[in-house]
Amino acid sequence: MPERFSAYRIHQRDGGIEARFEQLLLADLSPGEVVIRVSHSSINYKDALAATGAGRILRRYPLVGGIDLAGSVEQSSDPAYQRGDAVLVTGCGLSETRDGGYAQFARVPASAVVAMPAGLDAVSAMAIGTAGFAAARAIMRMEINGQTPALGPVIVTGATGGVGSLAIDMLAARGYEVVALTGKPESEEYLRALGATQLLLRGELPLGKQALESARWGGAIDNAGGETLAWLLRTTHDGGNVASIGLAAGAELHTTVMPFILRGVSLLGVNSTAAPRDVRVAVWSRLSSDLKPRHLDRIVTRSIGLAELPAAFESFLKGSVIGRTVVRIGPVAV
């Protein structure tokens, strides 16, 4: 490996955030047993918040950004991994407490590394990334809790985002009727191509204020939080599950116990960054088999080089991104 390599590093300066490309040494990276030559990463909403300072994501500075990475093992002191092994890492403190994937090399604990599952490669793994991991874990938790297509349609909020797009694809493949909730009416063709059978517009929702409203959904995967999540709980059928993944519409939840004690609705939390190793391995196994998204070619709407990264964050903060963005990692002139 070269002595120095390119990385997109986030600093704290005078109470603000400054992110820039730098040439790093391996010694500059967080400690770990496995050094990975990174070939691909991705952009998540959390990455945009961290790199721009729009959200407090990093717990220490400076850190290399990027909560996802895929590539091959360069060095390993753990016998479980050999040089050349194809691997991926998502979450596990990347770009939060540890240096992340926006660099030509990453050094991580062996416990964070997942061997690339058969049926995936670095590009497809990063097309899925943390977003797909979260969607798959939501579906797995819902089905363990009794979710079936017979309970009725599953509504997916934030439908055009990475989590939403991948959730629609996976649910439709498993036989669910999927309703997409979005603020982008122009995305109807895209969402129907992924498997949505109906489109609801966010601005036209009759949110209401009753403790319970007419039941419409067999279940839900929610990326919004706030009033939207409260409405989903009030409108889910008996025995349905609502998986909470995001907070794009707000972190507060104002509800009553009525959906839980009168309809037996379950609110399931989905954590995609701190899942135990056995869970991560199990989810990635499903993502490479029965939950493998069928329409990654549609869902990946952008593929950019590392040098293009800074200009790509603003659209995530504005909420104008559709699908997933894959980042090709390579040298950047500083």
C-alpha positions in Angstrom: 0.0 0.0 0.0 1.2 3.6 -0.6 2.7 5.5 2.3 0.0 8.2 1.9 -3.5 8.0 0.6 -6.5 10.2 0.0 -9.2 10.6 2.6 -12.2 13.0 3.1 -11.7 14.1 6.8 -14.1 16.0 9.0 -12.7 18.5 11.5 -14.2 20.7 14.2 -13.1 24.4 13.9 -14.2 27.3 16.1 -17.4 25.5 16.9 -18.2 24.7 13.3 -17.5 21.8 10.9 -14.8 21.8 8.2 -14.4 18.8 5.9 -11.6 18.5 3.4 -9.5 16.1 1.4 -6.2 15.1 3.0 -3.3 12.8 2.4 -3.1 10.4 5.4 -0.8 7.8 6.8 -2.0 4.5 8.0 -1.0 5.6 11.5 -3.5 8.4 11.3 -6.4 6.0 11.2 -8.4 4.6 14.1 -6.9 1.3 15.5 -8.1 -2.1 14.4 -6.9 -5.6 13.4 -8.0 -5.3 9.7 -6.8 -2.9 7.1 -9.1 -2.7 4.1 -8.3 -1.3 0.6 -11.6 0.5 0.0 -13.1 0.4 -3.5 -16.6 1.7 -2.9 -18.7 3.6 -0.3 -22.1 5.3 -0.5 -23.9 8.5 0.7 -26.5 8.3 3.4 -28.5 11.2 4.9 -26.4 10.7 8.0 -23.2 11.2 6.0 -24.5 14.5 4.7 -25.3 15.7 8.2 -21.9 14.7 9.5 -19.9 16.2 6.6 -21.7 19.5 6.6 -22.3 20.0 10.3 -26.1 20.0 9.8 -26.4 17.3 12.5 -24.2 16.3 15.4 -23.1 12.8 14.3 -19.4 12.6 15.1 -18.5 12.0 18.7 -14.8 12.9 18.2 -12.7 14.8 15.7 -11.1 14.6 13.3 -12.6 11.5 11.6 -12.8 10.3 8.0 -16.4 10.4 6.9 -18.5 7.6 5.4 -20.6 5.1 7.4 -20.3 2.4 4.7 -17.4 0.7 2.9 -16.5 -2.3 0.8 -13.3 -3.5 -0.6 -10.6 -6.1 0.0 -8.4 -7.0 3.0 -4.9 -5.4 2.7 -3.5 -6.5 6.1 -5.0 -8.5 9.0 -3.7 -9.6 12.3 -6.8 -11.7 12.7 -6.6 -15.2 11.1 -10.2 -15.0 10.1 -9.3 -12.6 7.3 -6.6 -13.0 4.6 -5.1 -10.5 2.2 -7.4 -10.2 -0.8 -10.6 -11.3 0.9 -13.7 -9.3 -0.2 -15.3 -7.6 2.7 -17.8 -4.9 3.8 -18.4 -2.8 6.9 -21.5 -0.8 7.7 -22.2 1.2 10.9 -20.0 -0.1 13.8 -19.0 3.5 14.7 -17.8 4.4 11.2 -17.8 8.2 10.9 -19.1 8.5 14.4 -16.4 7.2 16.7 -14.0 5.6 14.1 -12.6 6.7 10.8 -15.0 5.8 8.0 -15.2 4.7 4.3 -14.3 7.9 2.4 -10.7 7.0 2.1 -8.6 4.7 0.0 -7.8 2.6 3.2 -9.7 1.9 6.4 -8.6 0.2 9.6 -11.3 -1.5 11.6 -11.8 -4.1 14.3 -12.1 -7.6 13.0 -15.5 -7.8 14.8 -16.9 -5.1 12.5 -15.9 -6.9 9.2 -18.4 -9.0 7.3 -17.1 -11.3 4.6 -18.7 -10.4 1.3 -21.7 -12.7 0.9 -22.0 -14.9 -2.2 -24.1 -13.1 -4.8 -22.9 -9.6 -3.9 -19.8 -7.6 -4.8 -18.5 -4.2 -3.7 -20.7 -2.2 -6.0 -23.9 -4.1 -5.2 -23.1 -4.2 -1.4 -22.7 -0.4 -1.4 -25.8 0.1 -3.5 -27.6 -1.6 -0.6 -25.4 -0.3 2.2 -26.7 0.9 5.6 -30.0 1.9 3.9 -30.7 -1.6 2.7 -29.5 -3.1 5.9 -32.0 -1.0 7.9 -34.8 -1.9 5.5 -34.0 -5.6 5.7 -33.7 -5.6 9.4 -37.1 -3.8 9.7 -38.8 -6.5 7.5 -37.1 -9.3 9.5 -38.3 -7.8 12.8 -41.8 -7.3 11.5 -42.0 -10.9 10.2 -40.7 -12.3 13.4 -43.5 -10.4 15.1 -46.1 -11.9 12.8 -46.2 -9.6 9.8 -47.6 -11.3 6.7 -49.2 -10.1 3.4 -52.5 -11.3 4.7 -52.6 -8.5 7.3 -53.0 -5.9 4.6 -50.9 -3.3 2.7 -47.6 -2.1 4.1 -47.0 1.7 3.8 -43.4 3.0 3.4 -42.7 6.6 4.2 -39.8 8.6 2.7 -40.4 6.3 -0.2 -37.9 7.8 -2.7 -35.0 7.7 -0.3 -32.5 4.9 0.0 -34.3 3.0 2.8 -37.7 3.6 1.3 -36.7 2.5 -2.2 -35.1 -0.6 -1.0 -37.9 -1.4 1.4 -40.5 -1.2 -1.4 -38.4 -3.5 -3.6 -38.0 -6.1 -0.9 -41.6 -6.0 0.4 -43.0 -6.3 -3.1 -40.8 -9.3 -3.8 -42.2 -11.0 -0.7 -45.8 -10.6 -1.9 -46.8 -7.6 0.1 -49.1 -4.9 -1.3 -46.9 -1.8 -0.9 -48.1 1.8 -0.6 -45.5 4.6 -1.1 -45.8 7.8 0.9 -43.8 10.6 -0.7 -43.6 14.4 -1.2 -42.5 13.9 -4.8 -45.5 13.3 -7.1 -43.1 13.2 -10.1 -41.6 10.0 -8.7 -44.7 7.8 -9.3 -43.2 5.9 -12.3 -40.0 5.2 -10.3 -41.9 3.9 -7.3 -44.3 1.7 -9.3 -41.3 0.2 -11.1 -39.9 -0.9 -7.7 -43.2 -2.5 -6.8 -45.4 0.1 -5.2 -49.1 -0.4 -6.1 -50.3 3.0 -4.8 -48.8 6.4 -4.2 -49.9 8.8 -1.4 -48.7 12.4 -1.3 -47.4 13.6 2.0 -49.0 17.0 1.8 -52.5 15.6 1.2 -52.6 13.3 4.3 -55.6 13.8 6.6 -53.5 13.4 9.7 -56.4 13.9 12.2 -56.1 14.1 16.0 -58.1 11.2 17.3 -56.5 8.5 19.5 -57.5 6.0 16.8 -58.6 6.4 13.2 -59.9 4.1 10.5 -57.4 1.2 10.2 -55.8 1.2 6.7 -52.4 -0.5 7.0 -51.3 -4.0 7.8 -47.9 -2.5 8.7 -45.5 0.3 8.0 -41.9 1.1 7.6 -41.4 4.7 8.7 -38.4 7.0 7.9 -40.2 10.2 9.0 -41.0 10.1 12.7 -43.0 13.0 14.3 -46.6 13.4 13.3 -46.3 10.9 10.5 -45.3 8.1 12.8 -48.1 9.0 15.2 -50.6 8.9 12.3 -49.3 5.5 11.2 -49.8 4.1 14.7 -53.4 5.4 14.7 -54.2 3.9 11.3 -52.6 0.4 11.5 -54.8 -2.7 11.6 -55.0 -5.1 14.6 -51.8 -7.0 15.1 -49.8 -4.8 12.6 -46.3 -3.7 13.1 -44.8 -0.2 12.6 -41.0 -0.2 12.1 -39.4 3.1 13.1 -36.1 3.9 11.2 -35.8 7.6 10.7 -36.7 11.1 11.9 -36.8 13.2 8.8 -40.1 14.8 10.0 -39.2 15.1 13.6 -37.8 13.3 16.7 -40.8 13.8 19.0 -43.7 11.3 19.1 -47.0 12.4 20.5 -49.4 9.5 20.7 -51.6 7.5 23.1 -51.6 3.9 24.3 -54.8 3.2 22.3 -53.2 1.7 19.2 -51.2 -0.7 21.5 -53.9 -1.8 23.9 -57.0 -1.7 21.6 -55.5 -3.0 18.4 -52.3 -4.7 19.5 -50.1 -2.6 17.2 -46.4 -3.0 17.8 -43.9 -0.2 17.4 -40.5 -1.7 16.5 -37.3 0.2 16.7 -34.7 -0.5 14.0 -31.0 0.4 14.8 -28.8 -0.1 11.8 -25.5 1.2 13.2 -25.0 -0.7 16.4 -26.4 -4.1 15.6 -24.6 -7.1 17.2 -22.3 -9.1 14.9 -24.6 -12.1 14.7 -27.5 -9.9 13.6 -25.3 -8.1 11.0 -24.1 -11.4 9.5 -27.7 -12.7 9.4 -29.1 -9.6 7.7 -26.4 -9.6 5.1 -27.0 -13.2 4.4 -30.7 -12.4 3.7 -29.6 -9.4 1.6 -27.7 -11.7 -0.6 -30.5 -14.2 -1.0 -34.2 -13.9 -0.5 -34.2 -10.2 0.4 -31.7 -9.2 -2.3 -33.2 -6.1 -4.1 -34.4 -6.9 -7.6 -34.0 -3.3 -9.0 -30.6 -2.1 -7.8 -30.0 -0.8 -11.4 -33.0 1.6 -10.9 -32.3 2.4 -7.3 -28.7 3.5 -7.8 -29.4 6.8 -9.5 -25.9 8.2 -9.1 -22.4 6.8 -9.2 -19.7 9.4 -8.4 -16.0 9.5 -7.8 -14.5 10.4 -4.4 -13.5 13.9 -5.7 -17.2 14.6 -6.4 -18.3 13.9 -2.8 -18.5 17.4 -1.3 -20.8 18.7 -4.0 -23.2 15.8 -3.5 -24.2 16.4 0.1 -26.5 19.5 -0.4 -29.1 17.5 -2.3 -29.4 15.1 0.6 -30.0 17.9 3.0 -32.7 19.4 0.7 -34.4 16.1 0.4 -34.2 16.1 -3.3 -32.3 12.8 -3.7 -34.0 9.8 -5.2 -32.6 6.3 -4.6 -29.0 5.5 -3.7 -25.6 7.1 -4.5 -22.6 4.9 -4.8 -19.1 6.5 -4.3 -16.1 5.1 -6.2 -13.0 5.5 -4.0 -9.8 6.6 -5.6 -6.9 9.1 -5.2 -7.8 12.8 -5.0 -5.3 15.6 -5.6 -4.8 17.9 -2.6 
